[in-house]
Amino acid sequence: MLFTKVITWHIPVMYLTSFLLVTAVFGGYGATVEGLARQLCVGGVMLGAFFLATDYTTSPMTASGKLVYGVILGSLTGVLRFFEFTTEAVAVAIVCGNVLVPLIDKVSFPKAFGKNKTEKRK
């Protein structure tokens, strides 16, 4: 999907990077290659990173918003997986992240050129 440009790299890369960082810090495995590879392969982490999180209707529109969204999802997946002991951490993280998408879009969307803050819409 990345090679055919159906999705951009922002969400999957930030999702997996932040998930691996949270896993290395809180997972109890340390930064061993075997432990981190095991955590990437079990559950729905790869499915969530490449297919569920990059859904057009529920992901942010801007590149900076996608970066923030990926970090939120990856961190939340890692925290839920290691502190809540839930098998559906990816799905819960994506649902919780989707709640924040309107706020991420509002903050990360560029302001229109020439528009004043005090100017009211008619």
Summary of the structure (lengths in Angstrom):
residues: 122
radius of gyration: 16.5
end to end distance: 42.5
largest distance: 59.9
contacts: 353
relative contact order: 0.17
helix: 61%
strand: 0%
